[in-house]
Amino acid sequence: MASEIDEDEGGARQYKVNVLDRAVSILDALSRYGPSLTQTELAKLTGLHVSTCMRLLMNLRHHGFVTKDEDSGRYRLGYRLVALAEDARGNAGLVEVARPVMRDLCRAFNETVVLSVTSGDFRVDLEQVVGRQSIRRVVALGVEKPLYAGAASRLLLAGFSDVEFESYLKRVQLEPLAPHTITEPEALRSSIEDIRKNGFSEGSQEQYADSGYGIVAPVKGLRGETIAVLGVSVPRFRFTDELREQLLPAVISAADDVSRRMRGK
């Protein structure tokens, strides 16, 4: 990794790391000239050689800092940046918009409400509003979790294009994490098809043996793409058919509300 001493007048910057500067230039170009750009466009805007730009994009994508639409070949900023921005700024656009809706949903059922996004090949929970019951679900924010296990994860995976989904299956090992983890590609394909048809996801004991039951709905962007998922997590012993009938339309309505707010409607 090339670097050089580069001290400015105030002495604030003493070391320049070339590969880091180049990666940042790609992120900056996506921020300034996006929302989506091709590899060729990024190379031109940053002054990077096409092969250098490609290698940097591959690594940025691996770490969740950019995402790629396999159908169009265009790159966007990734939600890993949102998770980092949460730590730096205390809130992010998506989280800021979703938080009041999440609070209302939590108050209605007194159960934990969670907002999650895709980060590379993983799911990251960005925000939660925790119920006040003595036994309640609490998630670890900012932790990478597999996309094939869990209601929220599989709903995010259902937002992939067919090409992206098949590419994901080729590079990810479906390991058993809990009693109900899906570990067969065909079973996962079937589950994704059902989720796409139904417009929501639900499940239990896919990541941890003692995990709760979750009902999750998608938050959609301007073009109808899934930009996040919002759901309610309930301790398994408290989940009933009656509660499911009440939760399902409420969760879908809350996710739709966040979608409208994100689109400025």
C-alpha positions as a Markdown table, in Angstrom:
| # | Residue | x | y | z |
|---|---|---|---|---|
| 1 | Met | 0.0 | 0.0 | 0.0 |
| 2 | Ala | 1.7 | 3.2 | -1.2 |
| 3 | Ser | 1.9 | 6.2 | 1.1 |
| 4 | Glu | 3.9 | 9.4 | 1.4 |
| 5 | Ile | 4.5 | 12.2 | 3.8 |
| 6 | Asp | 2.2 | 15.2 | 2.9 |
| 7 | Glu | 2.2 | 17.9 | 5.5 |
| 8 | Asp | 0.0 | 20.9 | 4.9 |
| 9 | Glu | 0.5 | 24.4 | 6.3 |
| 10 | Gly | -1.2 | 23.6 | 9.6 |
| 11 | Gly | 0.6 | 20.3 | 9.9 |
| 12 | Ala | -2.8 | 18.5 | 10.1 |
| 13 | Arg | -2.0 | 15.9 | 7.5 |
| 14 | Gln | 1.3 | 14.1 | 7.8 |
| 15 | Tyr | 0.7 | 10.9 | 5.9 |
| 16 | Lys | -1.0 | 10.4 | 2.6 |
| 17 | Val | -2.2 | 6.8 | 1.8 |
| 18 | Asn | -2.7 | 6.7 | -2.0 |
| 19 | Val | -5.0 | 3.7 | -2.1 |
| 20 | Leu | -7.2 | 5.2 | 0.6 |
| 21 | Asp | -7.4 | 8.5 | -1.2 |
| 22 | Arg | -8.4 | 6.7 | -4.4 |
| 23 | Ala | -11.2 | 4.7 | -2.6 |
| 24 | Val | -12.5 | 7.9 | -1.0 |
| 25 | Ser | -12.5 | 9.6 | -4.4 |
| 26 | Ile | -14.9 | 6.9 | -5.7 |
| 27 | Leu | -17.2 | 7.4 | -2.7 |
| 28 | Asp | -17.0 | 11.2 | -3.2 |
| 29 | Ala | -17.9 | 10.8 | -6.9 |
| 30 | Leu | -20.9 | 8.6 | -6.1 |
| 31 | Ser | -22.0 | 11.2 | -3.5 |
| 32 | Arg | -21.6 | 14.2 | -5.8 |
| 33 | Tyr | -22.6 | 12.8 | -9.2 |
| 34 | Gly | -24.8 | 9.8 | -8.3 |
| 35 | Pro | -27.1 | 8.3 | -7.3 |
| 36 | Ser | -25.7 | 5.6 | -9.5 |
| 37 | Leu | -22.7 | 5.5 | -11.9 |
| 38 | Thr | -21.0 | 2.9 | -14.1 |
| 39 | Gln | -17.4 | 1.7 | -13.5 |
| 40 | Thr | -16.4 | 3.7 | -16.7 |
| 41 | Glu | -18.0 | 6.8 | -15.4 |
| 42 | Leu | -16.4 | 6.5 | -12.1 |
| 43 | Ala | -12.9 | 6.0 | -13.6 |
| 44 | Lys | -13.4 | 9.1 | -15.7 |
| 45 | Leu | -14.7 | 11.2 | -12.8 |
| 46 | Thr | -11.9 | 10.2 | -10.5 |
| 47 | Gly | -9.0 | 10.1 | -13.0 |
| 48 | Leu | -8.3 | 6.4 | -12.1 |
| 49 | His | -7.2 | 3.7 | -14.5 |
| 50 | Val | -10.2 | 1.5 | -15.3 |
| 51 | Ser | -8.5 | -1.6 | -13.8 |
| 52 | Thr | -7.6 | 0.3 | -10.6 |
| 53 | Cys | -11.1 | 1.5 | -10.3 |
| 54 | Met | -12.5 | -2.0 | -10.8 |
| 55 | Arg | -10.3 | -3.4 | -8.0 |
| 56 | Leu | -11.3 | -0.6 | -5.6 |
| 57 | Leu | -15.0 | -1.1 | -6.4 |
| 58 | Met | -14.7 | -4.8 | -5.7 |
| 59 | Asn | -13.2 | -4.2 | -2.3 |
| 60 | Leu | -15.6 | -1.4 | -1.4 |
| 61 | Arg | -18.5 | -3.6 | -2.4 |
| 62 | His | -17.1 | -6.5 | -0.3 |
| 63 | His | -17.1 | -4.2 | 2.7 |
| 64 | Gly | -20.6 | -2.8 | 2.0 |
| 65 | Phe | -19.5 | 0.7 | 1.1 |
| 66 | Val | -20.9 | 0.4 | -2.4 |
| 67 | Thr | -23.6 | -1.8 | -3.9 |
| 68 | Lys | -23.9 | -2.9 | -7.6 |
| 69 | Asp | -27.0 | -3.5 | -9.7 |
| 70 | Glu | -26.1 | -6.6 | -11.6 |
| 71 | Asp | -28.6 | -5.9 | -14.3 |
| 72 | Ser | -27.4 | -2.4 | -15.2 |
| 73 | Gly | -23.8 | -2.7 | -13.9 |
| 74 | Arg | -24.3 | 0.6 | -12.0 |
| 75 | Tyr | -22.8 | 1.3 | -8.5 |
| 76 | Arg | -24.4 | 3.1 | -5.6 |
| 77 | Leu | -23.3 | 4.1 | -2.1 |
| 78 | Gly | -23.8 | 1.2 | 0.3 |
| 79 | Tyr | -25.6 | 1.2 | 3.6 |
| 80 | Arg | -22.5 | 0.4 | 5.6 |
| 81 | Leu | -21.9 | 4.1 | 5.3 |
| 82 | Val | -25.3 | 4.7 | 7.0 |
| 83 | Ala | -24.3 | 2.6 | 9.9 |
| 84 | Leu | -21.0 | 4.5 | 10.3 |
| 85 | Ala | -22.9 | 7.8 | 9.9 |
| 86 | Glu | -25.2 | 6.8 | 12.7 |
| 87 | Asp | -22.3 | 6.7 | 15.1 |
| 88 | Ala | -20.9 | 10.0 | 13.8 |
| 89 | Arg | -24.1 | 12.1 | 13.5 |
| 90 | Gly | -26.5 | 10.4 | 15.9 |
| 91 | Asn | -29.0 | 9.8 | 13.1 |
| 92 | Ala | -29.2 | 9.2 | 9.4 |
| 93 | Gly | -31.9 | 10.2 | 6.8 |
| 94 | Leu | -33.5 | 6.8 | 6.8 |
| 95 | Val | -33.3 | 6.3 | 10.5 |
| 96 | Glu | -34.6 | 9.8 | 11.2 |
| 97 | Val | -37.6 | 9.3 | 8.9 |
| 98 | Ala | -38.4 | 5.9 | 10.3 |
| 99 | Arg | -38.0 | 6.5 | 14.0 |
| 100 | Pro | -41.4 | 8.2 | 14.7 |
| 101 | Val | -43.2 | 5.5 | 12.8 |
| 102 | Met | -41.3 | 2.9 | 14.7 |
| 103 | Arg | -42.2 | 4.5 | 18.0 |
| 104 | Asp | -45.9 | 4.5 | 17.1 |
| 105 | Leu | -45.8 | 0.8 | 16.1 |
| 106 | Cys | -43.9 | 0.0 | 19.4 |
| 107 | Arg | -46.5 | 1.9 | 21.4 |
| 108 | Ala | -49.4 | 0.0 | 19.7 |
| 109 | Phe | -48.1 | -3.4 | 20.5 |
| 110 | Asn | -45.5 | -2.9 | 23.3 |
| 111 | Glu | -43.0 | -5.1 | 21.3 |
| 112 | Thr | -39.6 | -4.3 | 19.8 |
| 113 | Val | -39.5 | -2.7 | 16.3 |
| 114 | Val | -36.4 | -3.0 | 14.2 |
| 115 | Leu | -35.1 | -1.2 | 11.0 |
| 116 | Ser | -32.6 | -3.2 | 8.9 |
| 117 | Val | -30.6 | -2.7 | 5.7 |
| 118 | Thr | -28.3 | -4.7 | 3.4 |
| 119 | Ser | -24.6 | -4.3 | 3.9 |
| 120 | Gly | -22.7 | -6.3 | 1.3 |
| 121 | Asp | -23.7 | -9.9 | 1.8 |
| 122 | Phe | -25.1 | -9.2 | 5.2 |
| 123 | Arg | -27.9 | -7.6 | 7.1 |
| 124 | Val | -27.3 | -4.8 | 9.5 |
| 125 | Asp | -29.9 | -3.6 | 12.1 |
| 126 | Leu | -29.7 | 0.2 | 12.1 |
| 127 | Glu | -32.2 | 1.2 | 14.7 |
| 128 | Gln | -34.7 | -0.3 | 17.2 |
| 129 | Val | -37.4 | 0.9 | 19.5 |
| 130 | Val | -37.6 | -1.6 | 22.4 |
| 131 | Gly | -40.9 | -2.6 | 24.0 |
| 132 | Arg | -41.3 | -2.1 | 27.8 |
| 133 | Gln | -42.5 | -5.5 | 28.8 |
| 134 | Ser | -40.4 | -7.4 | 31.4 |
| 135 | Ile | -39.4 | -10.0 | 28.8 |
| 136 | Arg | -38.7 | -8.4 | 25.4 |
| 137 | Arg | -36.6 | -8.7 | 22.3 |
| 138 | Val | -33.4 | -6.6 | 22.0 |
| 139 | Val | -31.1 | -6.7 | 19.0 |
| 140 | Ala | -27.4 | -5.8 | 18.6 |
| 141 | Leu | -27.2 | -2.8 | 16.2 |
| 142 | Gly | -24.5 | -2.6 | 13.6 |
| 143 | Val | -23.6 | -6.3 | 13.7 |
| 144 | Glu | -23.4 | -8.1 | 10.3 |
| 145 | Lys | -25.9 | -11.0 | 10.1 |
| 146 | Pro | -26.3 | -13.5 | 7.2 |
| 147 | Leu | -28.9 | -12.7 | 4.6 |
| 148 | Tyr | -30.2 | -16.2 | 4.3 |
| 149 | Ala | -31.3 | -16.6 | 7.9 |
| 150 | Gly | -34.1 | -14.6 | 9.6 |
| 151 | Ala | -37.3 | -13.0 | 8.4 |
| 152 | Ala | -35.6 | -9.5 | 8.0 |
| 153 | Ser | -32.6 | -11.0 | 6.2 |
| 154 | Arg | -34.6 | -13.1 | 3.7 |
| 155 | Leu | -36.9 | -10.1 | 2.9 |
| 156 | Leu | -33.8 | -8.0 | 2.1 |
| 157 | Leu | -32.5 | -11.0 | 0.0 |
| 158 | Ala | -35.9 | -11.0 | -1.8 |
| 159 | Gly | -35.1 | -7.5 | -3.0 |
| 160 | Phe | -32.1 | -8.7 | -5.0 |
| 161 | Ser | -32.6 | -9.2 | -8.7 |
| 162 | Asp | -32.5 | -12.8 | -9.9 |
| 163 | Val | -28.9 | -12.4 | -11.2 |
| 164 | Glu | -27.8 | -10.9 | -7.8 |
| 165 | Phe | -29.6 | -13.7 | -5.9 |
| 166 | Glu | -28.0 | -16.5 | -7.9 |
| 167 | Ser | -24.6 | -14.8 | -7.6 |
| 168 | Tyr | -25.1 | -14.6 | -3.8 |
| 169 | Leu | -25.9 | -18.3 | -3.7 |
| 170 | Lys | -22.7 | -19.2 | -5.5 |
| 171 | Arg | -20.4 | -17.3 | -3.1 |
| 172 | Val | -22.2 | -17.9 | 0.3 |
| 173 | Gln | -22.2 | -21.1 | 2.3 |
| 174 | Leu | -25.7 | -21.8 | 3.8 |
| 175 | Glu | -24.7 | -22.9 | 7.3 |
| 176 | Pro | -27.1 | -24.2 | 10.0 |
| 177 | Leu | -27.2 | -21.5 | 12.7 |
| 178 | Ala | -30.4 | -22.6 | 14.5 |
| 179 | Pro | -33.2 | -25.2 | 14.3 |
| 180 | His | -35.1 | -23.5 | 11.5 |
| 181 | Thr | -32.2 | -22.2 | 9.4 |
| 182 | Ile | -32.7 | -22.7 | 5.7 |
| 183 | Thr | -29.5 | -24.5 | 4.4 |
| 184 | Glu | -30.7 | -25.9 | 1.0 |
| 185 | Pro | -30.5 | -23.5 | -2.1 |
| 186 | Glu | -33.8 | -24.8 | -3.5 |
| 187 | Ala | -35.6 | -24.2 | -0.2 |
| 188 | Leu | -34.2 | -20.7 | 0.0 |
| 189 | Arg | -35.2 | -20.0 | -3.6 |
| 190 | Ser | -38.8 | -21.2 | -2.7 |
| 191 | Ser | -38.8 | -19.0 | 0.4 |
| 192 | Ile | -37.7 | -16.0 | -1.6 |
| 193 | Glu | -40.4 | -16.6 | -4.3 |
| 194 | Asp | -43.0 | -16.7 | -1.5 |
| 195 | Ile | -41.8 | -13.5 | 0.1 |
| 196 | Arg | -41.8 | -11.7 | -3.3 |
| 197 | Lys | -45.4 | -12.9 | -3.9 |
| 198 | Asn | -46.7 | -12.1 | -0.4 |
| 199 | Gly | -44.9 | -8.8 | 0.1 |
| 200 | Phe | -43.7 | -9.6 | 3.6 |
| 201 | Ser | -41.6 | -12.1 | 5.6 |
| 202 | Glu | -42.0 | -13.9 | 8.9 |
| 203 | Gly | -40.1 | -16.6 | 10.8 |
| 204 | Ser | -38.5 | -17.8 | 14.0 |
| 205 | Gln | -35.4 | -19.6 | 15.2 |
| 206 | Glu | -33.4 | -19.1 | 12.0 |
| 207 | Gln | -30.3 | -17.4 | 13.5 |
| 208 | Tyr | -30.4 | -18.4 | 17.2 |
| 209 | Ala | -32.2 | -21.2 | 19.0 |
| 210 | Asp | -33.8 | -18.7 | 21.4 |
| 211 | Ser | -34.7 | -16.1 | 18.9 |
| 212 | Gly | -38.2 | -14.6 | 18.8 |
| 213 | Tyr | -40.8 | -14.5 | 16.1 |
| 214 | Gly | -40.5 | -11.7 | 13.5 |
| 215 | Ile | -42.9 | -10.2 | 11.0 |
| 216 | Val | -41.2 | -7.8 | 8.5 |
| 217 | Ala | -42.3 | -5.6 | 5.6 |
| 218 | Pro | -40.2 | -3.7 | 3.0 |
| 219 | Val | -39.4 | 0.0 | 2.8 |
| 220 | Lys | -39.4 | 0.9 | -0.8 |
| 221 | Gly | -37.4 | 3.6 | -2.7 |
| 222 | Leu | -38.4 | 5.8 | -5.6 |
| 223 | Arg | -38.2 | 3.0 | -8.2 |
| 224 | Gly | -39.9 | 0.5 | -6.0 |
| 225 | Glu | -36.6 | -1.1 | -4.9 |
| 226 | Thr | -36.2 | -2.4 | -1.3 |
| 227 | Ile | -34.0 | 0.1 | 0.6 |
| 228 | Ala | -34.7 | -1.3 | 4.1 |
| 229 | Val | -37.0 | -3.5 | 6.0 |
| 230 | Leu | -39.1 | -2.8 | 9.1 |
| 231 | Gly | -40.4 | -5.4 | 11.5 |
| 232 | Val | -41.6 | -6.4 | 14.9 |
| 233 | Ser | -39.8 | -9.0 | 17.0 |
| 234 | Val | -41.8 | -10.8 | 19.7 |
| 235 | Pro | -40.6 | -13.4 | 22.2 |
| 236 | Arg | -41.7 | -16.8 | 20.9 |
| 237 | Phe | -43.8 | -17.7 | 23.9 |
| 238 | Arg | -45.9 | -14.6 | 23.5 |
| 239 | Phe | -46.6 | -14.9 | 19.8 |
| 240 | Thr | -50.1 | -16.1 | 19.0 |
| 241 | Asp | -52.2 | -16.4 | 15.9 |
| 242 | Glu | -54.4 | -13.6 | 17.1 |
| 243 | Leu | -51.3 | -11.3 | 17.6 |
| 244 | Arg | -50.1 | -12.2 | 14.1 |
| 245 | Glu | -53.4 | -11.2 | 12.6 |
| 246 | Gln | -53.1 | -7.8 | 14.3 |
| 247 | Leu | -49.4 | -7.3 | 13.6 |
| 248 | Leu | -49.2 | -8.2 | 9.9 |
| 249 | Pro | -51.4 | -5.3 | 8.6 |
| 250 | Ala | -49.8 | -2.9 | 11.1 |
| 251 | Val | -46.2 | -3.7 | 10.1 |
| 252 | Ile | -47.1 | -3.5 | 6.4 |
| 253 | Ser | -48.8 | -0.2 | 7.0 |
| 254 | Ala | -45.8 | 1.2 | 9.0 |
| 255 | Ala | -43.3 | 0.2 | 6.3 |
| 256 | Asp | -45.5 | 1.8 | 3.6 |
| 257 | Asp | -45.6 | 4.9 | 5.7 |
| 258 | Val | -41.8 | 5.1 | 6.0 |
| 259 | Ser | -41.6 | 4.5 | 2.2 |
| 260 | Arg | -43.9 | 7.4 | 1.5 |
| 261 | Arg | -42.0 | 9.7 | 3.9 |
| 262 | Met | -38.7 | 8.7 | 2.2 |
| 263 | Arg | -40.2 | 9.7 | -1.2 |
| 264 | Gly | -41.4 | 12.9 | 0.3 |
| 265 | Lys | -45.1 | 12.1 | 0.0 |
